[in-house]
Amino acid sequence: MHPLLIAAAEQAEATIELPFPPAAFGILAMSGFVFLLVVTFAFRSVGTRHR
């Protein structure tokens, strides 16, 4: 590998701290999907309503 690429790769290995613990991202994603599921179920019979 080219020495310049090796030097750039070594410099780019900075650690990035997450704003939340990793489990919080899963909990947030799951709660978002549950919310979308509730919204979907709220509108499930709108197309079959009679006037």
mmCIF entry with sequence, helices, sheets and N, C-alpha, C, O atoms, coordinates in Angstrom:
data_MODEL
# 
_entry.id   MODEL 
# 
_entity.id                         1 
_entity.type                       polymer 
_entity.pdbx_number_of_molecules   1 
# 
_entity_poly.entity_id                      1 
_entity_poly.type                           'polypeptide(L)' 
_entity_poly.nstd_linkage                   no 
_entity_poly.nstd_monomer                   no 
_entity_poly.pdbx_seq_one_letter_code       MHPLLIAAAEQAEATIELPFPPAAFGILAMSGFVFLLVVTFAFRSVGTRHR 
_entity_poly.pdbx_seq_one_letter_code_can   MHPLLIAAAEQAEATIELPFPPAAFGILAMSGFVFLLVVTFAFRSVGTRHR 
_entity_poly.pdbx_strand_id                 A 
# 
loop_
_entity_poly_seq.entity_id 
_entity_poly_seq.num 
_entity_poly_seq.mon_id 
_entity_poly_seq.hetero 
1 1  MET n 
1 2  HIS n 
1 3  PRO n 
1 4  LEU n 
1 5  LEU n 
1 6  ILE n 
1 7  ALA n 
1 8  ALA n 
1 9  ALA n 
1 10 GLU n 
1 11 GLN n 
1 12 ALA n 
1 13 GLU n 
1 14 ALA n 
1 15 THR n 
1 16 ILE n 
1 17 GLU n 
1 18 LEU n 
1 19 PRO n 
1 20 PHE n 
1 21 PRO n 
1 22 PRO n 
1 23 ALA n 
1 24 ALA n 
1 25 PHE n 
1 26 GLY n 
1 27 ILE n 
1 28 LEU n 
1 29 ALA n 
1 30 MET n 
1 31 SER n 
1 32 GLY n 
1 33 PHE n 
1 34 VAL n 
1 35 PHE n 
1 36 LEU n 
1 37 LEU n 
1 38 VAL n 
1 39 VAL n 
1 40 THR n 
1 41 PHE n 
1 42 ALA n 
1 43 PHE n 
1 44 ARG n 
1 45 SER n 
1 46 VAL n 
1 47 GLY n 
1 48 THR n 
1 49 ARG n 
1 50 HIS n 
1 51 ARG n 
# 
_struct_asym.id          A 
_struct_asym.entity_id   1 
# 
loop_
_struct_conf.conf_type_id 
_struct_conf.id 
_struct_conf.pdbx_PDB_helix_id 
_struct_conf.beg_label_comp_id 
_struct_conf.beg_label_asym_id 
_struct_conf.beg_label_seq_id 
_struct_conf.pdbx_beg_PDB_ins_code 
_struct_conf.end_label_comp_id 
_struct_conf.end_label_asym_id 
_struct_conf.end_label_seq_id 
_struct_conf.pdbx_end_PDB_ins_code 
_struct_conf.beg_auth_comp_id 
_struct_conf.beg_auth_asym_id 
_struct_conf.beg_auth_seq_id 
_struct_conf.end_auth_comp_id 
_struct_conf.end_auth_asym_id 
_struct_conf.end_auth_seq_id 
_struct_conf.pdbx_PDB_helix_class 
_struct_conf.details 
_struct_conf.pdbx_PDB_helix_length 
HELX_P HELX_P1 AA1 PRO A 3  ? GLN A 11 ? PRO A 3  GLN A 11 1 ? 9  
HELX_P HELX_P2 AA2 PRO A 22 ? ALA A 42 ? PRO A 22 ALA A 42 1 ? 21 
HELX_P HELX_P3 AA3 VAL A 46 ? THR A 48 ? VAL A 46 THR A 48 5 ? 3  
# 
_struct_conf_type.id          HELX_P 
_struct_conf_type.criteria    ? 
_struct_conf_type.reference   ? 
# 
loop_
_atom_site.group_PDB 
_atom_site.id 
_atom_site.type_symbol 
_atom_site.label_atom_id 
_atom_site.label_alt_id 
_atom_site.label_comp_id 
_atom_site.label_asym_id 
_atom_site.label_entity_id 
_atom_site.label_seq_id 
_atom_site.pdbx_PDB_ins_code 
_atom_site.Cartn_x 
_atom_site.Cartn_y 
_atom_site.Cartn_z 
_atom_site.occupancy 
_atom_site.B_iso_or_equiv 
_atom_site.pdbx_formal_charge 
_atom_site.auth_seq_id 
_atom_site.auth_comp_id 
_atom_site.auth_asym_id 
_atom_site.auth_atom_id 
_atom_site.pdbx_PDB_model_num 
ATOM 1   N N  . MET A 1 1  ? 0.842   -1.172 0.000  1.00 0.00 ? 1  MET A N  1 
ATOM 2   C CA . MET A 1 1  ? 0.000   0.000  0.000  1.00 0.00 ? 1  MET A CA 1 
ATOM 3   C C  . MET A 1 1  ? 0.891   1.241  0.000  1.00 0.00 ? 1  MET A C  1 
ATOM 4   O O  . MET A 1 1  ? 2.022   1.214  0.487  1.00 0.00 ? 1  MET A O  1 
ATOM 5   N N  . HIS A 1 2  ? 0.381   2.275  -0.531 1.00 0.00 ? 2  HIS A N  1 
ATOM 6   C CA . HIS A 1 2  ? 1.126   3.516  -0.620 1.00 0.00 ? 2  HIS A CA 1 
ATOM 7   C C  . HIS A 1 2  ? 1.314   4.106  0.786  1.00 0.00 ? 2  HIS A C  1 
ATOM 8   O O  . HIS A 1 2  ? 0.372   4.116  1.578  1.00 0.00 ? 2  HIS A O  1 
ATOM 9   N N  . PRO A 1 3  ? 2.512   4.594  1.100  1.00 0.00 ? 3  PRO A N  1 
ATOM 10  C CA . PRO A 1 3  ? 2.759   5.136  2.456  1.00 0.00 ? 3  PRO A CA 1 
ATOM 11  C C  . PRO A 1 3  ? 1.844   6.305  2.820  1.00 0.00 ? 3  PRO A C  1 
ATOM 12  O O  . PRO A 1 3  ? 1.513   6.496  3.990  1.00 0.00 ? 3  PRO A O  1 
ATOM 13  N N  . LEU A 1 4  ? 1.442   7.077  1.831  1.00 0.00 ? 4  LEU A N  1 
ATOM 14  C CA . LEU A 1 4  ? 0.546   8.203  2.108  1.00 0.00 ? 4  LEU A CA 1 
ATOM 15  C C  . LEU A 1 4  ? -0.830  7.703  2.553  1.00 0.00 ? 4  LEU A C  1 
ATOM 16  O O  . LEU A 1 4  ? -1.450  8.294  3.437  1.00 0.00 ? 4  LEU A O  1 
ATOM 17  N N  . LEU A 1 5  ? -1.303  6.624  1.946  1.00 0.00 ? 5  LEU A N  1 
ATOM 18  C CA . LEU A 1 5  ? -2.592  6.052  2.347  1.00 0.00 ? 5  LEU A CA 1 
ATOM 19  C C  . LEU A 1 5  ? -2.522  5.462  3.749  1.00 0.00 ? 5  LEU A C  1 
ATOM 20  O O  . LEU A 1 5  ? -3.467  5.581  4.528  1.00 0.00 ? 5  LEU A O  1 
ATOM 21  N N  . ILE A 1 6  ? -1.415  4.836  4.058  1.00 0.00 ? 6  ILE A N  1 
ATOM 22  C CA . ILE A 1 6  ? -1.237  4.256  5.394  1.00 0.00 ? 6  ILE A CA 1 
ATOM 23  C C  . ILE A 1 6  ? -1.235  5.359  6.452  1.00 0.00 ? 6  ILE A C  1 
ATOM 24  O O  . ILE A 1 6  ? -1.851  5.207  7.507  1.00 0.00 ? 6  ILE A O  1 
ATOM 25  N N  . ALA A 1 7  ? -0.553  6.456  6.178  1.00 0.00 ? 7  ALA A N  1 
ATOM 26  C CA . ALA A 1 7  ? -0.507  7.571  7.123  1.00 0.00 ? 7  ALA A CA 1 
ATOM 27  C C  . ALA A 1 7  ? -1.889  8.196  7.296  1.00 0.00 ? 7  ALA A C  1 
ATOM 28  O O  . ALA A 1 7  ? -2.262  8.574  8.406  1.00 0.00 ? 7  ALA A O  1 
ATOM 29  N N  . ALA A 1 8  ? -2.648  8.308  6.211  1.00 0.00 ? 8  ALA A N  1 
ATOM 30  C CA . ALA A 1 8  ? -3.990  8.880  6.309  1.00 0.00 ? 8  ALA A CA 1 
ATOM 31  C C  . ALA A 1 8  ? -4.916  7.958  7.092  1.00 0.00 ? 8  ALA A C  1 
ATOM 32  O O  . ALA A 1 8  ? -5.755  8.435  7.857  1.00 0.00 ? 8  ALA A O  1 
ATOM 33  N N  . ALA A 1 9  ? -4.778  6.647  6.916  1.00 0.00 ? 9  ALA A N  1 
ATOM 34  C CA . ALA A 1 9  ? -5.615  5.695  7.641  1.00 0.00 ? 9  ALA A CA 1 
ATOM 35  C C  . ALA A 1 9  ? -5.294  5.703  9.131  1.00 0.00 ? 9  ALA A C  1 
ATOM 36  O O  . ALA A 1 9  ? -6.193  5.578  9.961  1.00 0.00 ? 9  ALA A O  1 
ATOM 37  N N  . GLU A 1 10 ? -4.036  5.848  9.466  1.00 0.00 ? 10 GLU A N  1 
ATOM 38  C CA . GLU A 1 10 ? -3.665  5.894  10.879 1.00 0.00 ? 10 GLU A CA 1 
ATOM 39  C C  . GLU A 1 10 ? -4.173  7.163  11.553 1.00 0.00 ? 10 GLU A C  1 
ATOM 40  O O  . GLU A 1 10 ? -4.530  7.145  12.731 1.00 0.00 ? 10 GLU A O  1 
ATOM 41  N N  . GLN A 1 11 ? -4.205  8.249  10.815 1.00 0.00 ? 11 GLN A N  1 
ATOM 42  C CA . GLN A 1 11 ? -4.672  9.510  11.363 1.00 0.00 ? 11 GLN A CA 1 
ATOM 43  C C  . GLN A 1 11 ? -6.194  9.514  11.512 1.00 0.00 ? 11 GLN A C  1 
ATOM 44  O O  . GLN A 1 11 ? -6.719  10.194 12.394 1.00 0.00 ? 11 GLN A O  1 
ATOM 45  N N  . ALA A 1 12 ? -6.902  8.779  10.679 1.00 0.00 ? 12 ALA A N  1 
ATOM 46  C CA . ALA A 1 12 ? -8.363  8.800  10.664 1.00 0.00 ? 12 ALA A CA 1 
ATOM 47  C C  . ALA A 1 12 ? -8.969  7.917  11.737 1.00 0.00 ? 12 ALA A C  1 
ATOM 48  O O  . ALA A 1 12 ? -10.194 7.856  11.840 1.00 0.00 ? 12 ALA A O  1 
ATOM 49  N N  . GLU A 1 13 ? -8.177  7.236  12.535 1.00 0.00 ? 13 GLU A N  1 
ATOM 50  C CA . GLU A 1 13 ? -8.704  6.323  13.540 1.00 0.00 ? 13 GLU A CA 1 
ATOM 51  C C  . GLU A 1 13 ? -9.054  7.045  14.838 1.00 0.00 ? 13 GLU A C  1 
ATOM 52  O O  . GLU A 1 13 ? -8.613  6.647  15.916 1.00 0.00 ? 13 GLU A O  1 
ATOM 53  N N  . ALA A 1 14 ? -9.841  8.096  14.728 1.00 0.00 ? 14 ALA A N  1 
ATOM 54  C CA . ALA A 1 14 ? -10.289 8.825  15.911 1.00 0.00 ? 14 ALA A CA 1 
ATOM 55  C C  . ALA A 1 14 ? -11.542 8.145  16.460 1.00 0.00 ? 14 ALA A C  1 
ATOM 56  O O  . ALA A 1 14 ? -12.383 7.670  15.696 1.00 0.00 ? 14 ALA A O  1 
ATOM 57  N N  . THR A 1 15 ? -11.660 8.103  17.763 1.00 0.00 ? 15 THR A N  1 
ATOM 58  C CA . THR A 1 15 ? -12.833 7.479  18.351 1.00 0.00 ? 15 THR A CA 1 
ATOM 59  C C  . THR A 1 15 ? -13.982 8.480  18.382 1.00 0.00 ? 15 THR A C  1 
ATOM 60  O O  . THR A 1 15 ? -13.790 9.663  18.661 1.00 0.00 ? 15 THR A O  1 
ATOM 61  N N  . ILE A 1 16 ? -15.160 7.986  18.096 1.00 0.00 ? 16 ILE A N  1 
ATOM 62  C CA . ILE A 1 16 ? -16.367 8.807  18.115 1.00 0.00 ? 16 ILE A CA 1 
ATOM 63  C C  . ILE A 1 16 ? -17.274 8.254  19.202 1.00 0.00 ? 16 ILE A C  1 
ATOM 64  O O  . ILE A 1 16 ? -17.647 7.081  19.170 1.00 0.00 ? 16 ILE A O  1 
ATOM 65  N N  . GLU A 1 17 ? -17.626 9.088  20.155 1.00 0.00 ? 17 GLU A N  1 
ATOM 66  C CA . GLU A 1 17 ? -18.512 8.648  21.226 1.00 0.00 ? 17 GLU A CA 1 
ATOM 67  C C  . GLU A 1 17 ? -19.953 8.859  20.804 1.00 0.00 ? 17 GLU A C  1 
ATOM 68  O O  . GLU A 1 17 ? -20.299 9.889  20.227 1.00 0.00 ? 17 GLU A O  1 
ATOM 69  N N  . LEU A 1 18 ? -20.791 7.871  21.098 1.00 0.00 ? 18 LEU A N  1 
ATOM 70  C CA . LEU A 1 18 ? -22.207 7.967  20.784 1.00 0.00 ? 18 LEU A CA 1 
ATOM 71  C C  . LEU A 1 18 ? -22.901 8.851  21.814 1.00 0.00 ? 18 LEU A C  1 
ATOM 72  O O  . LEU A 1 18 ? -22.499 8.880  22.977 1.00 0.00 ? 18 LEU A O  1 
ATOM 73  N N  . PRO A 1 19 ? -23.947 9.575  21.392 1.00 0.00 ? 19 PRO A N  1 
ATOM 74  C CA . PRO A 1 19 ? -24.652 10.432 22.356 1.00 0.00 ? 19 PRO A CA 1 
ATOM 75  C C  . PRO A 1 19 ? -25.481 9.637  23.366 1.00 0.00 ? 19 PRO A C  1 
ATOM 76  O O  . PRO A 1 19 ? -25.789 10.144 24.445 1.00 0.00 ? 19 PRO A O  1 
ATOM 77  N N  . PHE A 1 20 ? -25.849 8.388  23.023 1.00 0.00 ? 20 PHE A N  1 
ATOM 78  C CA . PHE A 1 20 ? -26.627 7.516  23.900 1.00 0.00 ? 20 PHE A CA 1 
ATOM 79  C C  . PHE A 1 20 ? -25.947 6.160  23.952 1.00 0.00 ? 20 PHE A C  1 
ATOM 80  O O  . PHE A 1 20 ? -25.117 5.851  23.096 1.00 0.00 ? 20 PHE A O  1 
ATOM 81  N N  . PRO A 1 21 ? -26.284 5.353  24.937 1.00 0.00 ? 21 PRO A N  1 
ATOM 82  C CA . PRO A 1 21 ? -25.788 3.978  24.926 1.00 0.00 ? 21 PRO A CA 1 
ATOM 83  C C  . PRO A 1 21 ? -26.377 3.222  23.731 1.00 0.00 ? 21 PRO A C  1 
ATOM 84  O O  . PRO A 1 21 ? -27.459 3.581  23.265 1.00 0.00 ? 21 PRO A O  1 
ATOM 85  N N  . PRO A 1 22 ? -25.708 2.198  23.226 1.00 0.00 ? 22 PRO A N  1 
ATOM 86  C CA . PRO A 1 22 ? -26.219 1.481  22.052 1.00 0.00 ? 22 PRO A CA 1 
ATOM 87  C C  . PRO A 1 22 ? -27.618 0.900  22.245 1.00 0.00 ? 22 PRO A C  1 
ATOM 88  O O  . PRO A 1 22 ? -28.390 0.837  21.289 1.00 0.00 ? 22 PRO A O  1 
ATOM 89  N N  . ALA A 1 23 ? -27.957 0.476  23.459 1.00 0.00 ? 23 ALA A N  1 
ATOM 90  C CA . ALA A 1 23 ? -29.291 -0.078 23.697 1.00 0.00 ? 23 ALA A CA 1 
ATOM 91  C C  . ALA A 1 23 ? -30.375 0.986  23.508 1.00 0.00 ? 23 ALA A C  1 
ATOM 92  O O  . ALA A 1 23 ? -31.498 0.663  23.121 1.00 0.00 ? 23 ALA A O  1 
ATOM 93  N N  . ALA A 1 24 ? -30.048 2.238  23.776 1.00 0.00 ? 24 ALA A N  1 
ATOM 94  C CA . ALA A 1 24 ? -31.037 3.307  23.626 1.00 0.00 ? 24 ALA A CA 1 
ATOM 95  C C  . ALA A 1 24 ? -31.436 3.484  22.165 1.00 0.00 ? 24 ALA A C  1 
ATOM 96  O O  . ALA A 1 24 ? -32.586 3.815  21.877 1.00 0.00 ? 24 ALA A O  1 
ATOM 97  N N  . PHE A 1 25 ? -30.509 3.270  21.246 1.00 0.00 ? 25 PHE A N  1 
ATOM 98  C CA . PHE A 1 25 ? -30.847 3.373  19.828 1.00 0.00 ? 25 PHE A CA 1 
ATOM 99  C C  . PHE A 1 25 ? -31.843 2.291  19.434 1.00 0.00 ? 25 PHE A C  1 
ATOM 100 O O  . PHE A 1 25 ? -32.760 2.544  18.652 1.00 0.00 ? 25 PHE A O  1 
ATOM 101 N N  . GLY A 1 26 ? -31.668 1.092  19.968 1.00 0.00 ? 26 GLY A N  1 
ATOM 102 C CA . GLY A 1 26 ? -32.605 0.011  19.690 1.00 0.00 ? 26 GLY A CA 1 
ATOM 103 C C  . GLY A 1 26 ? -33.974 0.279  20.277 1.00 0.00 ? 26 GLY A C  1 
ATOM 104 O O  . GLY A 1 26 ? -34.995 0.009  19.644 1.00 0.00 ? 26 GLY A O  1 
ATOM 105 N N  . ILE A 1 27 ? -33.994 0.816  21.498 1.00 0.00 ? 27 ILE A N  1 
ATOM 106 C CA . ILE A 1 27 ? -35.273 1.132  22.137 1.00 0.00 ? 27 ILE A CA 1 
ATOM 107 C C  . ILE A 1 27 ? -35.994 2.243  21.388 1.00 0.00 ? 27 ILE A C  1 
ATOM 108 O O  . ILE A 1 27 ? -37.209 2.175  21.202 1.00 0.00 ? 27 ILE A O  1 
ATOM 109 N N  . LEU A 1 28 ? -35.263 3.259  20.959 1.00 0.00 ? 28 LEU A N  1 
ATOM 110 C CA . LEU A 1 28 ? -35.874 4.345  20.186 1.00 0.00 ? 28 LEU A CA 1 
ATOM 111 C C  . LEU A 1 28 ? -36.413 3.846  18.852 1.00 0.00 ? 28 LEU A C  1 
ATOM 112 O O  . LEU A 1 28 ? -37.507 4.234  18.440 1.00 0.00 ? 28 LEU A O  1 
ATOM 113 N N  . ALA A 1 29 ? -35.659 2.993  18.179 1.00 0.00 ? 29 ALA A N  1 
ATOM 114 C CA . ALA A 1 29 ? -36.118 2.455  16.898 1.00 0.00 ? 29 ALA A CA 1 
ATOM 115 C C  . ALA A 1 29 ? -37.358 1.589  17.094 1.00 0.00 ? 29 ALA A C  1 
ATOM 116 O O  . ALA A 1 29 ? -38.313 1.690  16.324 1.00 0.00 ? 29 ALA A O  1 
ATOM 117 N N  . MET A 1 30 ? -37.347 0.748  18.108 1.00 0.00 ? 30 MET A N  1 
ATOM 118 C CA . MET A 1 30 ? -38.494 -0.128 18.354 1.00 0.00 ? 30 MET A CA 1 
ATOM 119 C C  . MET A 1 30 ? -39.733 0.686  18.711 1.00 0.00 ? 30 MET A C  1 
ATOM 120 O O  . MET A 1 30 ? -40.828 0.374  18.244 1.00 0.00 ? 30 MET A O  1 
ATOM 121 N N  . SER A 1 31 ? -39.580 1.720  19.527 1.00 0.00 ? 31 SER A N  1 
ATOM 122 C CA . SER A 1 31 ? -40.742 2.540  19.874 1.00 0.00 ? 31 SER A CA 1 
ATOM 123 C C  . SER A 1 31 ? -41.262 3.303  18.653 1.00 0.00 ? 31 SER A C  1 
ATOM 124 O O  . SER A 1 31 ? -42.468 3.508  18.521 1.00 0.00 ? 31 SER A O  1 
ATOM 125 N N  . GLY A 1 32 ? -40.380 3.717  17.777 1.00 0.00 ? 32 GLY A N  1 
ATOM 126 C CA . GLY A 1 32 ? -40.814 4.370  16.538 1.00 0.00 ? 32 GLY A CA 1 
ATOM 127 C C  . GLY A 1 32 ? -41.602 3.428  15.648 1.00 0.00 ? 32 GLY A C  1 
ATOM 128 O O  . GLY A 1 32 ? -42.613 3.821  15.065 1.00 0.00 ? 32 GLY A O  1 
ATOM 129 N N  . PHE A 1 33 ? -41.145 2.179  15.537 1.00 0.00 ? 33 PHE A N  1 
ATOM 130 C CA . PHE A 1 33 ? -41.873 1.205  14.730 1.00 0.00 ? 33 PHE A CA 1 
ATOM 131 C C  . PHE A 1 33 ? -43.221 0.855  15.345 1.00 0.00 ? 33 PHE A C  1 
ATOM 132 O O  . PHE A 1 33 ? -44.200 0.656  14.625 1.00 0.00 ? 33 PHE A O  1 
ATOM 133 N N  . VAL A 1 34 ? -43.278 0.780  16.661 1.00 0.00 ? 34 VAL A N  1 
ATOM 134 C CA . VAL A 1 34 ? -44.562 0.511  17.330 1.00 0.00 ? 34 VAL A CA 1 
ATOM 135 C C  . VAL A 1 34 ? -45.522 1.678  17.101 1.00 0.00 ? 34 VAL A C  1 
ATOM 136 O O  . VAL A 1 34 ? -46.714 1.461  16.879 1.00 0.00 ? 34 VAL A O  1 
ATOM 137 N N  . PHE A 1 35 ? -45.024 2.896  17.150 1.00 0.00 ? 35 PHE A N  1 
ATOM 138 C CA . PHE A 1 35 ? -45.864 4.056  16.866 1.00 0.00 ? 35 PHE A CA 1 
ATOM 139 C C  . PHE A 1 35 ? -46.415 3.998  15.444 1.00 0.00 ? 35 PHE A C  1 
ATOM 140 O O  . PHE A 1 35 ? -47.596 4.263  15.222 1.00 0.00 ? 35 PHE A O  1 
ATOM 141 N N  . LEU A 1 36 ? -45.565 3.653  14.486 1.00 0.00 ? 36 LEU A N  1 
ATOM 142 C CA . LEU A 1 36 ? -46.031 3.538  13.108 1.00 0.00 ? 36 LEU A CA 1 
ATOM 143 C C  . LEU A 1 36 ? -47.053 2.418  12.953 1.00 0.00 ? 36 LEU A C  1 
ATOM 144 O O  . LEU A 1 36 ? -47.981 2.536  12.153 1.00 0.00 ? 36 LEU A O  1 
ATOM 145 N N  . LEU A 1 37 ? -46.895 1.338  13.705 1.00 0.00 ? 37 LEU A N  1 
ATOM 146 C CA . LEU A 1 37 ? -47.862 0.247  13.681 1.00 0.00 ? 37 LEU A CA 1 
ATOM 147 C C  . LEU A 1 37 ? -49.208 0.710  14.220 1.00 0.00 ? 37 LEU A C  1 
ATOM 148 O O  . LEU A 1 37 ? -50.248 0.363  13.660 1.00 0.00 ? 37 LEU A O  1 
ATOM 149 N N  . VAL A 1 38 ? -49.204 1.490  15.300 1.00 0.00 ? 38 VAL A N  1 
ATOM 150 C CA . VAL A 1 38 ? -50.454 2.006  15.870 1.00 0.00 ? 38 VAL A CA 1 
ATOM 151 C C  . VAL A 1 38 ? -51.149 2.935  14.875 1.00 0.00 ? 38 VAL A C  1 
ATOM 152 O O  . VAL A 1 38 ? -52.368 2.875  14.719 1.00 0.00 ? 38 VAL A O  1 
ATOM 153 N N  . VAL A 1 39 ? -50.385 3.788  14.207 1.00 0.00 ? 39 VAL A N  1 
ATOM 154 C CA . VAL A 1 39 ? -50.969 4.686  13.213 1.00 0.00 ? 39 VAL A CA 1 
ATOM 155 C C  . VAL A 1 39 ? -51.571 3.879  12.064 1.00 0.00 ? 39 VAL A C  1 
ATOM 156 O O  . VAL A 1 39 ? -52.653 4.207  11.576 1.00 0.00 ? 39 VAL A O  1 
ATOM 157 N N  . THR A 1 40 ? -50.882 2.836  11.633 1.00 0.00 ? 40 THR A N  1 
ATOM 158 C CA . THR A 1 40 ? -51.394 1.990  10.556 1.00 0.00 ? 40 THR A CA 1 
ATOM 159 C C  . THR A 1 40 ? -52.698 1.311  10.965 1.00 0.00 ? 40 THR A C  1 
ATOM 160 O O  . THR A 1 40 ? -53.644 1.266  10.178 1.00 0.00 ? 40 THR A O  1 
ATOM 161 N N  . PHE A 1 41 ? -52.758 0.786  12.177 1.00 0.00 ? 41 PHE A N  1 
ATOM 162 C CA . PHE A 1 41 ? -53.979 0.136  12.640 1.00 0.00 ? 41 PHE A CA 1 
ATOM 163 C C  . PHE A 1 41 ? -55.115 1.136  12.822 1.00 0.00 ? 41 PHE A C  1 
ATOM 164 O O  . PHE A 1 41 ? -56.280 0.760  12.687 1.00 0.00 ? 41 PHE A O  1 
ATOM 165 N N  . ALA A 1 42 ? -54.814 2.390  13.122 1.00 0.00 ? 42 ALA A N  1 
ATOM 166 C CA . ALA A 1 42 ? -55.855 3.393  13.289 1.00 0.00 ? 42 ALA A CA 1 
ATOM 167 C C  . ALA A 1 42 ? -56.569 3.676  11.971 1.00 0.00 ? 42 ALA A C  1 
ATOM 168 O O  . ALA A 1 42 ? -57.743 4.047  11.976 1.00 0.00 ? 42 ALA A O  1 
ATOM 169 N N  . PHE A 1 43 ? -55.885 3.509  10.854 1.00 0.00 ? 43 PHE A N  1 
ATOM 170 C CA . PHE A 1 43 ? -56.472 3.809  9.549  1.00 0.00 ? 43 PHE A CA 1 
ATOM 171 C C  . PHE A 1 43 ? -56.792 2.553  8.739  1.00 0.00 ? 43 PHE A C  1 
ATOM 172 O O  . PHE A 1 43 ? -56.952 2.643  7.522  1.00 0.00 ? 43 PHE A O  1 
ATOM 173 N N  . ARG A 1 44 ? -56.891 1.377  9.383  1.00 0.00 ? 44 ARG A N  1 
ATOM 174 C CA . ARG A 1 44 ? -57.048 0.138  8.625  1.00 0.00 ? 44 ARG A CA 1 
ATOM 175 C C  . ARG A 1 44 ? -58.410 -0.021 7.991  1.00 0.00 ? 44 ARG A C  1 
ATOM 176 O O  . ARG A 1 44 ? -58.515 -0.701 6.970  1.00 0.00 ? 44 ARG A O  1 
ATOM 177 N N  . SER A 1 45 ? -59.462 0.568  8.538  1.00 0.00 ? 45 SER A N  1 
ATOM 178 C CA . SER A 1 45 ? -60.795 0.365  7.962  1.00 0.00 ? 45 SER A CA 1 
ATOM 179 C C  . SER A 1 45 ? -61.355 1.630  7.318  1.00 0.00 ? 45 SER A C  1 
ATOM 180 O O  . SER A 1 45 ? -62.559 1.704  7.073  1.00 0.00 ? 45 SER A O  1 
ATOM 181 N N  . VAL A 1 46 ? -60.533 2.604  7.042  1.00 0.00 ? 46 VAL A N  1 
ATOM 182 C CA . VAL A 1 46 ? -61.009 3.856  6.461  1.00 0.00 ? 46 VAL A CA 1 
ATOM 183 C C  . VAL A 1 46 ? -61.564 3.623  5.059  1.00 0.00 ? 46 VAL A C  1 
ATOM 184 O O  . VAL A 1 46 ? -62.545 4.264  4.682  1.00 0.00 ? 46 VAL A O  1 
ATOM 185 N N  . GLY A 1 47 ? -60.968 2.730  4.280  1.00 0.00 ? 47 GLY A N  1 
ATOM 186 C CA . GLY A 1 47 ? -61.423 2.500  2.912  1.00 0.00 ? 47 GLY A CA 1 
ATOM 187 C C  . GLY A 1 47 ? -62.732 1.748  2.802  1.00 0.00 ? 47 GLY A C  1 
ATOM 188 O O  . GLY A 1 47 ? -63.356 1.765  1.741  1.00 0.00 ? 47 GLY A O  1 
ATOM 189 N N  . THR A 1 48 ? -63.171 1.088  3.866  1.00 0.00 ? 48 THR A N  1 
ATOM 190 C CA . THR A 1 48 ? -64.408 0.306  3.806  1.00 0.00 ? 48 THR A CA 1 
ATOM 191 C C  . THR A 1 48 ? -65.580 0.971  4.507  1.00 0.00 ? 48 THR A C  1 
ATOM 192 O O  . THR A 1 48 ? -66.638 0.354  4.638  1.00 0.00 ? 48 THR A O  1 
ATOM 193 N N  . ARG A 1 49 ? -65.432 2.185  4.955  1.00 0.00 ? 49 ARG A N  1 
ATOM 194 C CA . ARG A 1 49 ? -66.523 2.892  5.636  1.00 0.00 ? 49 ARG A CA 1 
ATOM 195 C C  . ARG A 1 49 ? -67.629 3.271  4.640  1.00 0.00 ? 49 ARG A C  1 
ATOM 196 O O  . ARG A 1 49 ? -67.372 3.619  3.487  1.00 0.00 ? 49 ARG A O  1 
ATOM 197 N N  . HIS A 1 50 ? -68.842 3.188  5.125  1.00 0.00 ? 50 HIS A N  1 
ATOM 198 C CA . HIS A 1 50 ? -69.989 3.613  4.316  1.00 0.00 ? 50 HIS A CA 1 
ATOM 199 C C  . HIS A 1 50 ? -70.386 5.012  4.736  1.00 0.00 ? 50 HIS A C  1 
ATOM 200 O O  . HIS A 1 50 ? -70.215 5.401  5.891  1.00 0.00 ? 50 HIS A O  1 
ATOM 201 N N  . ARG A 1 51 ? -70.913 5.755  3.797  1.00 0.00 ? 51 ARG A N  1 
ATOM 202 C CA . ARG A 1 51 ? -71.320 7.137  4.114  1.00 0.00 ? 51 ARG A CA 1 
ATOM 203 C C  . ARG A 1 51 ? -72.739 7.200  4.533  1.00 0.00 ? 51 ARG A C  1 
ATOM 204 O O  . ARG A 1 51 ? -73.246 8.280  4.836  1.00 0.00 ? 51 ARG A O  1 
# 
